[in-house]
Amino acid sequence: MFRVTLADILPHKSIQLPLAPQLKLRSPLSIALFSAMAAFLTYTMIFGFRKTFTVATFDGLQYWGVGYKTLIVVAQVLGYLLAKFYGIRFIAEMKRQQRWKIILMLTGIAWLSWLLFALFPAPYNIVFAAINGFPLGMLWGVVFSYIEGRRSTDFLGAALAVSFIFSSGFVKSIGGWLMQHWGVAELWVPFVAGLAFAIPLLLFVWMMEQIPAPTAQDEAERMHRKPLTQLERSQILKEFWPGLILAILVYVFATIFRDIRDNFSADMWKELGFGERPAIFTQTELPITLGILMMVGSLTLVRNSSKAFMIAHVLIAAGFIITGASSLLFMAGQVEAFTWMVGTGMGLYMVYIPFNSIYFERMIASFQISGNVGFLIYLADSAGYVGSVAVLVSKELLQFKTAWVPFFSQSTQWLSLAGLIITILAAMYFFKKGRKKAMMDGLSGKENRLHEGGDLQGV
């Protein structure tokens, strides 16, 4: 049997990105700020090749008894889902050389798929939405590999992660502007929007290539980051499987409802009477972006990874409380639609963002695992997107005719209750696991000191 991977497709000869000489970044602060800006801008551009189509509602279009937009979303998420399963291995084993070529190649495939999507007739063109999702599903792990394993990774990861909060609204605003002011047809919006993102992407990928490697002090605090073999991946799962199951289940809940909000926010705003205001997407996501960046990024100040890991659980639990409370108050008529959308968005991203930035980063450092974050992120993502697809398909196939606003507001209340309980259980598991490790490390250190004392007495 022959097995072909992305590494086989890419040239093996070392090639430098031919845009400019290496920048000289010296101070830790300048490196952190430059890296955060590069990561944020790079993924914002990548997101433009993924989500611009969601601004369209495709009113009245149905095929096989299912709404056309739902078919597109499910097809793209299926491609994304397959990428997450493939990425468990690919990202875990990925070497650090030539990553810029992977980014540009995968983004190019995603962009080309939108051209074919516009040219082929509906509903058969949904296959190209699936093709679009697969390469884009790889890119989070590739981009995150530039910034993991550093003392500033909490801040850098937060900056990268909030890019898809900001960009979710930003790319929809771009798409809505193209439709309203340029008359671009709904089917052509994602490809035409790609024209606005392609050239900036080249610049921002070059910026990513200027980020220096982690220092010795970074590795001392956050562990050395390296590719993981299959045996090493199996050992991690065997060691932490109860806690990982609980954490991933929390992430599944967050992914399902974050995806519903992200993919169908245009439909919800239309139901709420804001259908002709494309700027509303950016207006709701901007305060969420700033809030999450401050909350998650501030964990950089917590040097002790075990404490930071527990604080991450507190942040996630608070996110579920805010989400549930926002929907409860909205259904009771106590808050307006705008406040509700910001509140549920803030709460869901307080759950979702840590898993894509600090949660597994701090877990690796806390338990002194030599490996990389990408493996655990993609393990969680693969489960999350299975749940997302299952909910979308079930809503259509089981003929739930509920509009998106009542469906989302009611479901998030139950989600919040279940998620809060599971988060507490996960925190308890990892807290006990951490205490046991600390005791074992203490005993090991005491034995080493006794041996050293015996050796000195022998001398």
C-alpha positions as a Markdown table, in Angstrom:
| # | Residue | x | y | z |
|---|---|---|---|---|
| 1 | Met | 0.0 | 0.0 | 0.0 |
| 2 | Phe | 1.2 | 3.5 | -0.8 |
| 3 | Arg | 0.4 | 6.4 | 1.5 |
| 4 | Val | 0.6 | 10.0 | 0.2 |
| 5 | Thr | 0.8 | 12.9 | 2.6 |
| 6 | Leu | 1.2 | 16.6 | 2.2 |
| 7 | Ala | 4.8 | 16.2 | 3.0 |
| 8 | Asp | 5.2 | 14.1 | -0.1 |
| 9 | Ile | 3.6 | 16.7 | -2.3 |
| 10 | Leu | 5.8 | 19.6 | -1.1 |
| 11 | Pro | 9.3 | 19.9 | -2.4 |
| 12 | His | 12.0 | 18.7 | 0.0 |
| 13 | Lys | 14.6 | 21.2 | -1.0 |
| 14 | Ser | 14.9 | 24.1 | 1.5 |
| 15 | Ile | 13.5 | 27.3 | 0.0 |
| 16 | Gln | 13.4 | 30.6 | 1.8 |
| 17 | Leu | 10.3 | 32.8 | 1.4 |
| 18 | Pro | 11.5 | 35.3 | -1.3 |
| 19 | Leu | 10.0 | 38.5 | -0.1 |
| 20 | Ala | 12.6 | 40.2 | 2.2 |
| 21 | Pro | 15.5 | 39.5 | 4.4 |
| 22 | Gln | 15.0 | 38.3 | 8.0 |
| 23 | Leu | 13.9 | 40.9 | 10.4 |
| 24 | Lys | 16.0 | 41.5 | 13.6 |
| 25 | Leu | 13.6 | 41.2 | 16.6 |
| 26 | Arg | 15.5 | 41.5 | 19.8 |
| 27 | Ser | 13.4 | 42.4 | 22.9 |
| 28 | Pro | 10.9 | 39.8 | 24.2 |
| 29 | Leu | 8.2 | 42.5 | 24.1 |
| 30 | Ser | 8.8 | 43.4 | 20.4 |
| 31 | Ile | 8.9 | 39.7 | 19.5 |
| 32 | Ala | 5.6 | 39.1 | 21.4 |
| 33 | Leu | 3.8 | 42.1 | 19.8 |
| 34 | Phe | 5.1 | 41.3 | 16.3 |
| 35 | Ser | 4.2 | 37.6 | 16.6 |
| 36 | Ala | 0.7 | 38.4 | 17.9 |
| 37 | Met | 0.1 | 40.8 | 15.1 |
| 38 | Ala | 1.4 | 38.4 | 12.5 |
| 39 | Ala | -0.7 | 35.5 | 13.8 |
| 40 | Phe | -3.9 | 37.6 | 14.1 |
| 41 | Leu | -3.6 | 39.1 | 10.6 |
| 42 | Thr | -2.7 | 35.8 | 8.9 |
| 43 | Tyr | -5.6 | 33.9 | 10.3 |
| 44 | Thr | -8.0 | 36.8 | 9.6 |
| 45 | Met | -7.1 | 36.6 | 5.9 |
| 46 | Ile | -7.4 | 32.8 | 6.0 |
| 47 | Phe | -10.9 | 33.1 | 7.5 |
| 48 | Gly | -11.9 | 35.2 | 4.5 |
| 49 | Phe | -11.5 | 32.2 | 2.3 |
| 50 | Arg | -13.8 | 30.2 | 4.6 |
| 51 | Lys | -16.8 | 32.1 | 6.0 |
| 52 | Thr | -17.7 | 34.9 | 3.7 |
| 53 | Phe | -20.5 | 32.8 | 2.1 |
| 54 | Thr | -22.4 | 32.7 | 5.4 |
| 55 | Val | -23.6 | 36.3 | 4.9 |
| 56 | Ala | -25.9 | 35.0 | 2.2 |
| 57 | Thr | -29.2 | 33.4 | 3.2 |
| 58 | Phe | -30.3 | 31.7 | -0.1 |
| 59 | Asp | -33.9 | 32.4 | 0.8 |
| 60 | Gly | -36.4 | 29.8 | -0.5 |
| 61 | Leu | -33.8 | 27.4 | -2.0 |
| 62 | Gln | -34.3 | 23.8 | -0.9 |
| 63 | Tyr | -33.0 | 20.5 | -2.2 |
| 64 | Trp | -33.9 | 17.1 | -1.0 |
| 65 | Gly | -36.1 | 18.7 | 1.6 |
| 66 | Val | -33.2 | 20.6 | 3.2 |
| 67 | Gly | -32.4 | 24.3 | 3.0 |
| 68 | Tyr | -29.6 | 25.0 | 0.5 |
| 69 | Lys | -27.6 | 27.1 | 3.0 |
| 70 | Thr | -27.7 | 24.2 | 5.5 |
| 71 | Leu | -26.4 | 21.9 | 2.7 |
| 72 | Ile | -23.5 | 24.2 | 2.0 |
| 73 | Val | -22.7 | 24.6 | 5.7 |
| 74 | Val | -22.8 | 20.8 | 6.3 |
| 75 | Ala | -20.7 | 20.1 | 3.3 |
| 76 | Gln | -18.0 | 22.6 | 4.4 |
| 77 | Val | -18.1 | 21.3 | 7.9 |
| 78 | Leu | -17.7 | 17.7 | 6.7 |
| 79 | Gly | -14.6 | 18.8 | 4.8 |
| 80 | Tyr | -13.4 | 20.6 | 7.9 |
| 81 | Leu | -14.2 | 17.5 | 10.0 |
| 82 | Leu | -12.2 | 15.2 | 7.8 |
| 83 | Ala | -9.3 | 17.6 | 8.0 |
| 84 | Lys | -9.4 | 17.5 | 11.8 |
| 85 | Phe | -9.1 | 13.7 | 11.8 |
| 86 | Tyr | -6.3 | 13.8 | 9.3 |
| 87 | Gly | -4.7 | 16.7 | 11.2 |
| 88 | Ile | -4.5 | 14.6 | 14.4 |
| 89 | Arg | -1.6 | 12.8 | 12.8 |
| 90 | Phe | -0.4 | 15.4 | 10.2 |
| 91 | Ile | -0.1 | 18.4 | 12.7 |
| 92 | Ala | 1.3 | 16.2 | 15.4 |
| 93 | Glu | 4.1 | 14.9 | 13.1 |
| 94 | Met | 4.6 | 18.2 | 11.2 |
| 95 | Lys | 8.2 | 19.5 | 11.0 |
| 96 | Arg | 8.9 | 23.3 | 11.4 |
| 97 | Gln | 10.5 | 23.8 | 8.0 |
| 98 | Gln | 8.7 | 25.1 | 5.0 |
| 99 | Arg | 5.4 | 25.8 | 6.8 |
| 100 | Trp | 4.8 | 28.9 | 4.6 |
| 101 | Lys | 4.4 | 26.7 | 1.6 |
| 102 | Ile | 1.8 | 24.6 | 3.3 |
| 103 | Ile | -0.2 | 27.7 | 4.2 |
| 104 | Leu | -0.2 | 29.2 | 0.7 |
| 105 | Met | -0.9 | 25.9 | -1.0 |
| 106 | Leu | -3.8 | 25.0 | 1.2 |
| 107 | Thr | -5.3 | 28.5 | 1.0 |
| 108 | Gly | -5.0 | 28.4 | -2.8 |
| 109 | Ile | -6.9 | 25.1 | -3.0 |
| 110 | Ala | -9.6 | 26.6 | -0.8 |
| 111 | Trp | -9.9 | 29.7 | -3.0 |
| 112 | Leu | -10.0 | 27.7 | -6.2 |
| 113 | Ser | -12.9 | 25.6 | -4.8 |
| 114 | Trp | -15.0 | 28.7 | -4.4 |
| 115 | Leu | -14.5 | 29.5 | -8.1 |
| 116 | Leu | -15.7 | 26.0 | -9.1 |
| 117 | Phe | -18.6 | 26.4 | -6.5 |
| 118 | Ala | -19.8 | 29.5 | -8.4 |
| 119 | Leu | -19.4 | 27.9 | -11.9 |
| 120 | Phe | -21.2 | 24.6 | -11.2 |
| 121 | Pro | -25.0 | 24.4 | -10.8 |
| 122 | Ala | -26.7 | 24.0 | -7.4 |
| 123 | Pro | -27.0 | 21.7 | -5.5 |
| 124 | Tyr | -24.2 | 19.7 | -7.0 |
| 125 | Asn | -21.7 | 22.5 | -6.3 |
| 126 | Ile | -21.8 | 21.8 | -2.6 |
| 127 | Val | -19.1 | 19.2 | -3.1 |
| 128 | Phe | -16.7 | 22.2 | -3.6 |
| 129 | Ala | -17.7 | 23.6 | -0.2 |
| 130 | Ala | -16.5 | 20.3 | 1.2 |
| 131 | Ile | -13.3 | 20.6 | -0.8 |
| 132 | Asn | -12.9 | 24.1 | 0.6 |
| 133 | Gly | -13.3 | 22.9 | 4.2 |
| 134 | Phe | -10.6 | 20.3 | 4.0 |
| 135 | Pro | -7.5 | 22.4 | 3.4 |
| 136 | Leu | -8.7 | 25.2 | 5.6 |
| 137 | Gly | -9.2 | 22.7 | 8.4 |
| 138 | Met | -5.4 | 22.1 | 8.5 |
| 139 | Leu | -4.4 | 25.7 | 8.8 |
| 140 | Trp | -5.1 | 26.4 | 12.5 |
| 141 | Gly | -2.5 | 23.9 | 13.6 |
| 142 | Val | 0.1 | 25.1 | 11.1 |
| 143 | Val | -0.3 | 28.8 | 12.2 |
| 144 | Phe | -0.4 | 27.9 | 15.9 |
| 145 | Ser | 2.9 | 26.0 | 15.6 |
| 146 | Tyr | 4.7 | 29.3 | 15.0 |
| 147 | Ile | 3.7 | 30.6 | 18.4 |
| 148 | Glu | 3.4 | 27.6 | 20.8 |
| 149 | Gly | 5.9 | 26.7 | 23.6 |
| 150 | Arg | 6.7 | 30.3 | 24.7 |
| 151 | Arg | 6.3 | 32.2 | 27.9 |
| 152 | Ser | 4.1 | 34.6 | 25.9 |
| 153 | Thr | 2.0 | 31.9 | 24.2 |
| 154 | Asp | -1.1 | 32.7 | 26.3 |
| 155 | Phe | -1.1 | 36.2 | 24.9 |
| 156 | Leu | -0.1 | 35.1 | 21.4 |
| 157 | Gly | -2.6 | 32.2 | 21.4 |
| 158 | Ala | -5.3 | 34.7 | 22.5 |
| 159 | Ala | -4.4 | 37.1 | 19.7 |
| 160 | Leu | -4.6 | 34.3 | 17.2 |
| 161 | Ala | -7.8 | 32.8 | 18.6 |
| 162 | Val | -9.7 | 36.1 | 18.7 |
| 163 | Ser | -8.9 | 36.5 | 15.0 |
| 164 | Phe | -11.8 | 34.2 | 14.2 |
| 165 | Ile | -14.1 | 36.2 | 16.5 |
| 166 | Phe | -13.2 | 39.5 | 14.8 |
| 167 | Ser | -12.9 | 38.0 | 11.3 |
| 168 | Ser | -16.2 | 36.2 | 11.6 |
| 169 | Gly | -17.9 | 39.6 | 11.7 |
| 170 | Phe | -15.4 | 41.3 | 9.4 |
| 171 | Val | -15.6 | 38.8 | 6.5 |
| 172 | Lys | -19.4 | 38.9 | 6.7 |
| 173 | Ser | -19.4 | 42.7 | 6.5 |
| 174 | Ile | -17.1 | 42.4 | 3.4 |
| 175 | Gly | -19.5 | 39.9 | 1.9 |
| 176 | Gly | -22.6 | 42.0 | 2.6 |
| 177 | Trp | -20.9 | 45.1 | 1.2 |
| 178 | Leu | -20.0 | 43.2 | -2.0 |
| 179 | Met | -23.6 | 42.1 | -2.4 |
| 180 | Gln | -25.2 | 45.5 | -1.5 |
| 181 | His | -22.9 | 48.0 | -3.2 |
| 182 | Trp | -21.3 | 45.9 | -6.1 |
| 183 | Gly | -24.3 | 43.6 | -6.8 |
| 184 | Val | -22.2 | 40.5 | -6.5 |
| 185 | Ala | -24.4 | 37.4 | -6.6 |
| 186 | Glu | -24.6 | 35.2 | -3.5 |
| 187 | Leu | -22.8 | 32.3 | -5.2 |
| 188 | Trp | -19.9 | 34.5 | -6.3 |
| 189 | Val | -19.4 | 36.3 | -3.0 |
| 190 | Pro | -16.8 | 33.9 | -1.5 |
| 191 | Phe | -14.6 | 33.8 | -4.5 |
| 192 | Val | -14.7 | 37.5 | -5.2 |
| 193 | Ala | -14.0 | 38.3 | -1.6 |
| 194 | Gly | -10.9 | 36.2 | -1.9 |
| 195 | Leu | -9.5 | 38.8 | -4.2 |
| 196 | Ala | -9.4 | 41.2 | -1.2 |
| 197 | Phe | -7.6 | 38.7 | 1.1 |
| 198 | Ala | -5.0 | 37.1 | -1.2 |
| 199 | Ile | -2.3 | 39.8 | -1.5 |
| 200 | Pro | -2.4 | 40.8 | 2.2 |
| 201 | Leu | -2.1 | 37.1 | 3.1 |
| 202 | Leu | 1.3 | 36.9 | 1.3 |
| 203 | Leu | 2.6 | 39.8 | 3.5 |
| 204 | Phe | 1.3 | 38.3 | 6.7 |
| 205 | Val | 2.7 | 34.9 | 6.0 |
| 206 | Trp | 6.1 | 36.5 | 5.4 |
| 207 | Met | 5.7 | 38.1 | 8.8 |
| 208 | Met | 5.0 | 34.7 | 10.4 |
| 209 | Glu | 8.3 | 33.5 | 8.9 |
| 210 | Gln | 10.2 | 36.3 | 10.8 |
| 211 | Ile | 9.1 | 35.0 | 14.2 |
| 212 | Pro | 12.2 | 33.6 | 16.0 |
| 213 | Ala | 12.3 | 30.1 | 17.6 |
| 214 | Pro | 11.5 | 29.7 | 21.3 |
| 215 | Thr | 14.4 | 30.5 | 23.7 |
| 216 | Ala | 16.0 | 28.2 | 26.2 |
| 217 | Gln | 14.0 | 30.0 | 28.9 |
| 218 | Asp | 10.8 | 29.4 | 27.0 |
| 219 | Glu | 11.5 | 25.7 | 26.8 |
| 220 | Ala | 12.4 | 25.6 | 30.5 |
| 221 | Glu | 8.9 | 26.9 | 31.4 |
| 222 | Arg | 6.8 | 25.5 | 28.6 |
| 223 | Met | 8.7 | 22.3 | 27.6 |
| 224 | His | 10.4 | 21.6 | 24.3 |
| 225 | Arg | 8.0 | 21.3 | 21.4 |
| 226 | Lys | 8.6 | 18.6 | 18.9 |
| 227 | Pro | 6.7 | 16.2 | 16.5 |
| 228 | Leu | 4.9 | 13.4 | 18.3 |
| 229 | Thr | 5.2 | 9.7 | 17.2 |
| 230 | Gln | 2.2 | 7.4 | 17.3 |
| 231 | Leu | 3.5 | 5.7 | 20.4 |
| 232 | Glu | 3.9 | 9.1 | 22.2 |
| 233 | Arg | 0.4 | 10.1 | 21.2 |
| 234 | Ser | -1.0 | 6.8 | 22.6 |
| 235 | Gln | 0.9 | 7.3 | 25.8 |
| 236 | Ile | -0.7 | 10.8 | 26.3 |
| 237 | Leu | -4.2 | 9.4 | 25.7 |
| 238 | Lys | -3.6 | 6.5 | 28.1 |
| 239 | Glu | -2.3 | 8.7 | 30.8 |
| 240 | Phe | -5.0 | 11.4 | 30.7 |
| 241 | Trp | -8.0 | 9.8 | 29.0 |
| 242 | Pro | -10.7 | 10.5 | 31.7 |
| 243 | Gly | -9.9 | 14.2 | 31.8 |
| 244 | Leu | -9.5 | 14.5 | 28.1 |
| 245 | Ile | -12.9 | 12.9 | 27.5 |
| 246 | Leu | -14.5 | 15.4 | 29.9 |
| 247 | Ala | -12.7 | 18.4 | 28.4 |
| 248 | Ile | -13.4 | 17.3 | 24.8 |
| 249 | Leu | -17.1 | 16.9 | 25.7 |
| 250 | Val | -17.2 | 20.5 | 26.9 |
| 251 | Tyr | -15.5 | 21.6 | 23.7 |
| 252 | Val | -18.1 | 19.7 | 21.6 |
| 253 | Phe | -20.9 | 21.7 | 23.3 |
| 254 | Ala | -19.0 | 24.9 | 22.6 |
| 255 | Thr | -18.3 | 24.0 | 19.0 |
| 256 | Ile | -21.9 | 23.1 | 18.2 |
| 257 | Phe | -23.4 | 26.4 | 19.4 |
| 258 | Arg | -20.5 | 28.6 | 18.3 |
| 259 | Asp | -20.9 | 27.1 | 14.8 |
| 260 | Ile | -24.6 | 27.7 | 14.8 |
| 261 | Arg | -24.1 | 31.3 | 15.9 |
| 262 | Asp | -21.3 | 31.8 | 13.3 |
| 263 | Asn | -23.0 | 30.2 | 10.3 |
| 264 | Phe | -26.5 | 31.3 | 10.9 |
| 265 | Ser | -26.1 | 34.7 | 12.5 |
| 266 | Ala | -27.2 | 36.4 | 9.3 |
| 267 | Asp | -30.4 | 34.4 | 9.5 |
| 268 | Met | -30.9 | 35.3 | 13.1 |
| 269 | Trp | -30.3 | 39.0 | 12.5 |
| 270 | Lys | -32.8 | 38.8 | 9.7 |
| 271 | Glu | -35.4 | 37.2 | 12.0 |
| 272 | Leu | -34.7 | 39.9 | 14.5 |
| 273 | Gly | -35.2 | 42.7 | 11.9 |
| 274 | Phe | -31.5 | 43.7 | 11.3 |
| 275 | Gly | -31.2 | 42.1 | 7.8 |
| 276 | Glu | -30.2 | 45.3 | 6.0 |
| 277 | Arg | -27.3 | 46.2 | 8.3 |
| 278 | Pro | -24.1 | 44.4 | 7.3 |
| 279 | Ala | -22.1 | 46.4 | 9.8 |
| 280 | Ile | -24.0 | 44.7 | 12.6 |
| 281 | Phe | -21.7 | 41.7 | 12.3 |
| 282 | Thr | -18.5 | 43.7 | 13.1 |
| 283 | Gln | -20.3 | 45.8 | 15.8 |
| 284 | Thr | -21.2 | 42.7 | 17.8 |
| 285 | Glu | -17.9 | 40.8 | 17.4 |
| 286 | Leu | -15.5 | 43.7 | 18.1 |
| 287 | Pro | -16.4 | 44.0 | 21.9 |
| 288 | Ile | -16.2 | 40.2 | 22.2 |
| 289 | Thr | -12.8 | 40.2 | 20.5 |
| 290 | Leu | -11.4 | 42.8 | 22.9 |
| 291 | Gly | -12.9 | 41.2 | 26.0 |
| 292 | Ile | -11.6 | 37.7 | 25.2 |
| 293 | Leu | -8.2 | 39.0 | 24.3 |
| 294 | Met | -7.9 | 40.7 | 27.7 |
| 295 | Met | -9.2 | 37.8 | 29.6 |
| 296 | Val | -7.2 | 35.0 | 27.9 |
| 297 | Gly | -4.1 | 37.1 | 27.2 |
| 298 | Ser | -3.8 | 38.2 | 30.9 |
| 299 | Leu | -3.0 | 34.6 | 31.8 |
| 300 | Thr | 0.5 | 35.3 | 30.5 |
| 301 | Leu | 1.0 | 37.0 | 33.9 |
| 302 | Val | 0.5 | 33.7 | 35.7 |
| 303 | Arg | 3.8 | 32.0 | 35.4 |
| 304 | Asn | 2.8 | 28.8 | 37.2 |
| 305 | Ser | 1.2 | 26.6 | 34.6 |
| 306 | Ser | -0.7 | 24.4 | 37.0 |
| 307 | Lys | -2.5 | 27.5 | 38.4 |
| 308 | Ala | -3.1 | 28.9 | 35.0 |
| 309 | Phe | -4.6 | 25.5 | 33.9 |
| 310 | Met | -7.1 | 25.7 | 36.7 |
| 311 | Ile | -7.9 | 29.3 | 36.0 |
| 312 | Ala | -8.7 | 28.2 | 32.4 |
| 313 | His | -11.4 | 25.9 | 33.9 |
| 314 | Val | -12.8 | 28.9 | 35.9 |
| 315 | Leu | -12.9 | 31.0 | 32.7 |
| 316 | Ile | -14.7 | 28.2 | 30.8 |
| 317 | Ala | -17.3 | 27.8 | 33.6 |
| 318 | Ala | -17.9 | 31.5 | 33.7 |
| 319 | Gly | -18.5 | 31.4 | 29.9 |
| 320 | Phe | -21.3 | 28.8 | 30.3 |
| 321 | Ile | -22.9 | 30.9 | 33.0 |
| 322 | Ile | -22.9 | 34.1 | 30.9 |
| 323 | Thr | -24.2 | 32.2 | 27.9 |
| 324 | Gly | -27.1 | 30.7 | 29.8 |
| 325 | Ala | -28.0 | 33.9 | 31.7 |
| 326 | Ser | -28.0 | 35.9 | 28.4 |
| 327 | Ser | -30.5 | 33.6 | 26.7 |
| 328 | Leu | -32.6 | 33.4 | 29.9 |
| 329 | Leu | -32.9 | 37.2 | 30.1 |
| 330 | Phe | -33.5 | 37.5 | 26.4 |
| 331 | Met | -36.4 | 35.0 | 26.5 |
| 332 | Ala | -37.8 | 36.8 | 29.5 |
| 333 | Gly | -37.7 | 40.1 | 27.6 |
| 334 | Gln | -35.2 | 41.7 | 30.0 |
| 335 | Val | -32.4 | 42.4 | 27.4 |
| 336 | Glu | -32.5 | 43.5 | 23.7 |
| 337 | Ala | -31.4 | 41.4 | 20.8 |
| 338 | Phe | -28.0 | 43.2 | 20.4 |
| 339 | Thr | -27.1 | 42.6 | 24.0 |
| 340 | Trp | -28.2 | 39.0 | 23.8 |
| 341 | Met | -26.1 | 38.3 | 20.7 |
| 342 | Val | -23.1 | 39.9 | 22.4 |
| 343 | Gly | -23.7 | 38.1 | 25.6 |
| 344 | Thr | -24.1 | 34.6 | 24.1 |
| 345 | Gly | -21.1 | 35.3 | 21.8 |
| 346 | Met | -18.9 | 36.4 | 24.7 |
| 347 | Gly | -19.9 | 33.4 | 26.8 |
| 348 | Leu | -19.5 | 30.8 | 24.0 |
| 349 | Tyr | -16.1 | 32.2 | 23.1 |
| 350 | Met | -15.0 | 32.2 | 26.7 |
| 351 | Val | -15.5 | 28.4 | 26.4 |
| 352 | Tyr | -14.3 | 28.0 | 22.9 |
| 353 | Ile | -11.2 | 30.2 | 22.7 |
| 354 | Pro | -9.2 | 28.6 | 25.6 |
| 355 | Phe | -9.3 | 25.2 | 23.9 |
| 356 | Asn | -7.7 | 26.8 | 20.8 |
| 357 | Ser | -5.1 | 28.7 | 22.7 |
| 358 | Ile | -4.2 | 28.2 | 26.3 |
| 359 | Tyr | -6.0 | 25.1 | 27.6 |
| 360 | Phe | -3.8 | 22.4 | 26.1 |
| 361 | Glu | -0.8 | 24.7 | 26.1 |
| 362 | Arg | -0.9 | 25.0 | 29.8 |
| 363 | Met | -1.8 | 21.3 | 30.3 |
| 364 | Ile | 1.4 | 20.3 | 28.4 |
| 365 | Ala | 3.5 | 22.6 | 30.5 |
| 366 | Ser | 1.7 | 21.7 | 33.8 |
| 367 | Phe | 2.3 | 18.0 | 33.4 |
| 368 | Gln | 5.7 | 18.4 | 31.6 |
| 369 | Ile | 4.7 | 16.7 | 28.4 |
| 370 | Ser | 7.3 | 16.9 | 25.6 |
| 371 | Gly | 5.4 | 17.2 | 22.4 |
| 372 | Asn | 3.1 | 19.8 | 20.7 |
| 373 | Val | -0.3 | 21.3 | 21.2 |
| 374 | Gly | -1.6 | 20.6 | 17.7 |
| 375 | Phe | -2.3 | 16.9 | 18.5 |
| 376 | Leu | -4.7 | 17.7 | 21.4 |
| 377 | Ile | -6.3 | 20.6 | 19.6 |
| 378 | Tyr | -7.1 | 18.5 | 16.5 |
| 379 | Leu | -8.3 | 15.6 | 18.7 |
| 380 | Ala | -10.8 | 18.0 | 20.3 |
| 381 | Asp | -11.7 | 19.6 | 17.0 |
| 382 | Ser | -12.5 | 16.3 | 15.3 |
| 383 | Ala | -15.0 | 15.5 | 18.1 |
| 384 | Gly | -16.4 | 19.0 | 18.1 |
| 385 | Tyr | -17.2 | 19.1 | 14.4 |
| 386 | Val | -18.8 | 15.6 | 14.6 |
| 387 | Gly | -21.2 | 17.2 | 17.1 |
| 388 | Ser | -21.8 | 20.3 | 14.9 |
| 389 | Val | -22.6 | 18.2 | 11.8 |
| 390 | Ala | -24.9 | 15.9 | 13.9 |
| 391 | Val | -27.0 | 18.9 | 15.2 |
| 392 | Leu | -27.3 | 20.6 | 11.8 |
| 393 | Val | -28.4 | 17.4 | 10.1 |
| 394 | Ser | -30.8 | 16.4 | 12.9 |
| 395 | Lys | -32.5 | 19.8 | 12.8 |
| 396 | Glu | -33.3 | 19.3 | 9.1 |
| 397 | Leu | -33.9 | 15.6 | 8.9 |
| 398 | Leu | -36.2 | 15.5 | 12.0 |
| 399 | Gln | -38.1 | 18.4 | 10.5 |
| 400 | Phe | -37.6 | 20.8 | 13.3 |
| 401 | Lys | -39.3 | 23.9 | 11.8 |
| 402 | Thr | -38.3 | 26.2 | 14.7 |
| 403 | Ala | -36.6 | 29.4 | 13.5 |
| 404 | Trp | -33.0 | 29.9 | 14.4 |
| 405 | Val | -33.6 | 32.5 | 17.2 |
| 406 | Pro | -35.8 | 30.4 | 19.4 |
| 407 | Phe | -33.9 | 27.3 | 18.7 |
| 408 | Phe | -30.6 | 28.9 | 19.6 |
| 409 | Ser | -31.9 | 30.8 | 22.7 |
| 410 | Gln | -33.6 | 27.7 | 24.2 |
| 411 | Ser | -30.8 | 25.3 | 23.4 |
| 412 | Thr | -28.0 | 27.4 | 24.9 |
| 413 | Gln | -29.7 | 27.3 | 28.3 |
| 414 | Trp | -29.5 | 23.5 | 28.5 |
| 415 | Leu | -26.0 | 23.6 | 27.0 |
| 416 | Ser | -24.8 | 26.0 | 29.7 |
| 417 | Leu | -26.1 | 23.8 | 32.5 |
| 418 | Ala | -24.6 | 20.6 | 31.2 |
| 419 | Gly | -21.4 | 22.3 | 30.2 |
| 420 | Leu | -20.9 | 23.9 | 33.6 |
| 421 | Ile | -21.3 | 20.5 | 35.4 |
| 422 | Ile | -18.8 | 18.8 | 33.0 |
| 423 | Thr | -16.3 | 21.6 | 33.4 |
| 424 | Ile | -16.3 | 21.2 | 37.1 |
| 425 | Leu | -15.7 | 17.5 | 36.8 |
| 426 | Ala | -12.8 | 18.0 | 34.4 |
| 427 | Ala | -11.3 | 20.6 | 36.8 |
| 428 | Met | -11.6 | 18.1 | 39.7 |
| 429 | Tyr | -9.9 | 15.4 | 37.7 |
| 430 | Phe | -6.9 | 17.5 | 36.5 |
| 431 | Phe | -6.5 | 19.0 | 40.0 |
| 432 | Lys | -6.2 | 15.6 | 41.6 |
| 433 | Lys | -3.9 | 14.4 | 38.8 |
| 434 | Gly | -1.7 | 17.5 | 39.4 |
| 435 | Arg | -1.6 | 16.9 | 43.1 |
| 436 | Lys | -0.6 | 13.3 | 42.6 |
| 437 | Lys | 2.2 | 14.4 | 40.2 |
| 438 | Ala | 3.5 | 17.0 | 42.6 |
| 439 | Met | 3.6 | 14.3 | 45.4 |
| 440 | Met | 5.5 | 11.9 | 43.1 |
| 441 | Asp | 7.9 | 14.7 | 42.0 |
| 442 | Gly | 8.5 | 15.6 | 45.7 |
| 443 | Leu | 9.3 | 12.0 | 46.6 |
| 444 | Ser | 11.6 | 11.6 | 43.6 |
| 445 | Gly | 13.4 | 14.8 | 44.6 |
| 446 | Lys | 13.8 | 13.6 | 48.2 |
| 447 | Glu | 15.2 | 10.2 | 47.0 |
| 448 | Asn | 17.7 | 12.0 | 44.7 |
| 449 | Arg | 18.9 | 14.1 | 47.7 |
| 450 | Leu | 19.3 | 11.1 | 49.9 |
| 451 | His | 21.4 | 9.3 | 47.1 |
| 452 | Glu | 23.5 | 12.4 | 46.7 |
| 453 | Gly | 24.1 | 12.5 | 50.5 |
| 454 | Gly | 25.1 | 8.9 | 50.5 |
| 455 | Asp | 27.5 | 9.5 | 47.7 |
| 456 | Leu | 29.1 | 12.4 | 49.6 |
| 457 | Gln | 29.5 | 10.3 | 52.7 |
| 458 | Gly | 31.2 | 7.6 | 50.7 |
| 459 | Val | 33.7 | 10.1 | 49.5 |
